[in-house]
Structure formats: structure tokens, C-alpha cells
Amino acid sequence: MIAIIKYNAGNILSVQNALNRLGYDSMITDCIADIQAADKVIFPGVGEASSAMKYLKERKLDEVILAIKQPFLGICLGLQLMCKSTEEGSTKCLGIFDTEVKLFPPVEKVPNMGWNNFENVNGELFEGVSTMDDLYYVHSYYAELCKDTIATCKYVKPFSAALQKDNFYATQFHPEKSAGIGALILNNFLKL
Amino acid sequence: MLKKRIIPCLDIKDGRTVKGINFVDIKDAGDPIELAKRYVEQGADELVFLDITATIENRKTLIELVSRIAAEINIPFTVGGGINSVDDVRSLIKAGADKVSVNSSAVKRPELIKELAQEFGSQCVVVAIDTKYENGEWVVFVHGGRTATPLKTIDWAKEVESLGAGEILLTSMNNDGTKSGFALDITNQVSEAVNIPLIASGGAGTKQHFKAVFEQTGATGGLAASIFHFGEIPIPELKSYLRTQKIPIR
């Protein structure tokens, strides 16, 4: 069973729909026991960082997430919340990845919305994926490059398209909304 | 590199796809789910579903349709038409819509944009602006293009950005249905006036029209309906043409 962490973030259903299309059962839950017992955990979401962190802390989900040993995948806001901090609402985050999240400077349109390819891409999450492949992004804040960066994308400047530390994976793009190539990446995670 | 987006629009009436030519004539162009899946296979970058009847009675039908779309397709989609409140949006997002577009309701009550951005985030708030060139200036129209407002298009675009809109979908009523090309002047003026993504709509009739809008304006997406529905310009052919013209395309 795959647990999709339920919190006050938008469009979590689209992740469950994507898992259904790949033939995986999943539950959308904020029940600590369910999350701990799951084979894999997905932490999706679009939304605002400070209210999302507040929600997680109130339910002690922050501590639960940090203690997870199974493969764990953060998506979009999920990725940002797994970093040290974000400029959005000056929020201290979970600190899994050793990097900061910053607002794009207004030299290009913000949010960064649309399909973009990789500059670099590494690791088992990206088996069968090339730098030519385009994934769907929609975000105003980005994670700076760091030692945990496993894929990079460029918009205004290079940023972390994906991060990994131990069992913790995260993507800034939305694999659940990125057509066939997104499904391939999700499937790579589900096979870990 | 960020790619320019090709976005088919599906006008929905009673669960079926239609397209208004100059917002008046309507032709039936098929089942929305089948059409949407075909577009995804062809390489559409996003989809827009516009409920053109948008009455309270058929709201339930629309929500059911949105759930089916979300289950079946794996690219982002926007739903618009008849959205008046935070609750309307909540039910659409809950059904699986990625973004919603508001138009007349935002003109009537601009705070709606702010409320939606606060509740769901700017990334899912698209403000659709129908504009018409009249008496020497571009002004905003509402109610499917039937009613003029005193708003100047550029002023309204700046205001929706400041209220928290994440994207603007700009339709030139002078061009819509004419197949004579996008309204390049107002599209570029709006793009330069705001720093949020802009989708150009209205007037696409040839592949060259998409090239022109991407080369001569700051639009990051181009939207069209009938030319895709009736197979006049197949999406793969359009995208391959744009690639040869050095436009960044997925």
C-alpha cells in the first residue's frame, strides 16, 4: 500500500489518479499508523509553505516524516518543505535536504509554469530518462543546488529539479501531470 | 529551456464539446473525454475546459466530468465557466482540476481573485480576459463577450496580477473565430505589463499564426479550439513546424 500524506495542500487527488493508472493501490491519509505501515510514502501538494508546515506540526506529522525509513517521495511543495527553510512566509522546514528555497527574481515570468527539460539527471529515479525529456513545473519558489541535487533544470538560473538523500526523494516537477515521462519516473520510484 | 505551450480549448455544454464561432454559432465536436485523450496522445501541453452553459443545474454534471477527466488524463487542465465563489472552486479542485479560470465574476467582484489565491495558491488561479478593440482602445468584455465594461484591458491585467492571479488567458474578440491570426498588439502589451504567464487566444487559423504569437509577443502559451477539433491543424504537425522554426516546443 502506498500512503499519500493528506494535509492542507491542493490537488492531492491527481497523485492518486496517477497511481491508479499505473495499477498501484494507495490511500490518502493523515493517520500516523497508516503512514508508518505503508510500503512507500508520497508527500505531494501545491499550496503555501507556512500554513502547510503549521498543519504538519500540529499533527506531529513533521516528526513522523523525519522517522520514515521506506522510500519517500516529495512533490513540488513537498520538495520545498523537505529543505532547510523557504523564503515563502519565512518558514523553517523539515531540513532533510541541505538547501534553501528562494523566490524566483522577477526577471522572467513568475510562476515558472510549463514544460522544461533537465540540464543534468542522475540516479535510479531517472532510469530511462534523458536531459531532453520535458516535465511539467508550476512554482514560484525553487530549491538551490546542493550536494543532494540529483537533477537540475534551468529557469532564470539552474535549480534543483530533484533531490535525494538516503530514502528521501523529491521532485520539483509534477510527475503525475507530466504525461508518459512523468509516469515512467513515478513507476521508477514505485519499483524502488 | 521552458517550452511554449500548445493548449486546445474544449467548450462544454451539457457534457459535450462545442465551439462558438464568434461566440454565437455552435457546432458539435464530440465527447470531451475522447477528445481530451486524443489531444494528450497528440502532445497537447495543457487542456482548458470551458463550461459555456454554467448553470447551477448542470454544476453536478460538470463536477462529474472533471472527475472523469482527472482520472483519465495525465497533463494539467484548467476548468472555467460560471465560477463565482471559493466554494465553486473547492469542488472543482477536489474533483481533480489543476487550475480554474474566472472571468465575469472577477470583474464583478475583484476580491474573488484574492480569496482564491489565498485559499488555493496563485498557481491555480487563471483570470480569463475577453477583450475587444473599440473606439480606439482595448476594453474588457464580460458575459461571454456580450457586455462591455469600462475597464481598459491593460489596467485590468495589472490589477488581476496584483490581486494574486497566477496566469492570464487573453482572448481577442475581434480575432476569435476569424482564423486571421492572434491579436499580436494587445497580447504583447499585456505581456509587457504583467510578470505572470500569458496565454494568447482567439484567431489561430494557421501554423504561422502560432509562430507569430510566440516570436512577436511574450505569450507563453497559445490556445485554440476549432482548428484542433476539426483536424484542420493536427497538433503533431503544428509542433513539428514550430520546432523547425526554432520555437522551443516539447
Chai-1 contact restraints between the chains, C-beta under 6 A:
chainA,res_idxA,chainB,res_idxB,connection_type,confidence,min_distance_angstrom,max_distance_angstrom,comment,restraint_id
A,G10,B,I93,contact,1.0,0.0,6.0,A-B,restraint_1
A,G10,B,F120,contact,1.0,0.0,6.0,A-B,restraint_2
A,L13,B,G96,contact,1.0,0.0,6.0,A-B,restraint_3
A,S14,B,G96,contact,1.0,0.0,6.0,A-B,restraint_4
A,N17,B,A70,contact,1.0,0.0,6.0,A-B,restraint_5
A,N17,B,A71,contact,1.0,0.0,6.0,A-B,restraint_6
A,V46,B,G121,contact,1.0,0.0,6.0,A-B,restraint_7
A,V46,B,Q123,contact,1.0,0.0,6.0,A-B,restraint_8
A,G47,B,G121,contact,1.0,0.0,6.0,A-B,restraint_9
A,P106,B,N195,contact,1.0,0.0,6.0,A-B,restraint_10
A,K109,B,N195,contact,1.0,0.0,6.0,A-B,restraint_11
A,K109,B,P197,contact,1.0,0.0,6.0,A-B,restraint_12
A,P111,B,Q123,contact,1.0,0.0,6.0,A-B,restraint_13
A,P111,B,G166,contact,1.0,0.0,6.0,A-B,restraint_14
A,M113,B,P197,contact,1.0,0.0,6.0,A-B,restraint_15
A,G114,B,L2,contact,1.0,0.0,6.0,A-B,restraint_16
A,G114,B,K3,contact,1.0,0.0,6.0,A-B,restraint_17
A,G114,B,R5,contact,1.0,0.0,6.0,A-B,restraint_18
A,W115,B,K3,contact,1.0,0.0,6.0,A-B,restraint_19
A,W115,B,D45,contact,1.0,0.0,6.0,A-B,restraint_20
A,W115,B,R250,contact,1.0,0.0,6.0,A-B,restraint_21
A,N116,B,L2,contact,1.0,0.0,6.0,A-B,restraint_22
A,D134,B,R250,contact,1.0,0.0,6.0,A-B,restraint_23
A,V138,B,Q123,contact,1.0,0.0,6.0,A-B,restraint_24
A,Y155,B,L2,contact,1.0,0.0,6.0,A-B,restraint_25
A,K177,B,I75,contact,1.0,0.0,6.0,A-B,restraint_26
A,K177,B,P76,contact,1.0,0.0,6.0,A-B,restraint_27
A,A179,B,N74,contact,1.0,0.0,6.0,A-B,restraint_28
A,A179,B,I75,contact,1.0,0.0,6.0,A-B,restraint_29
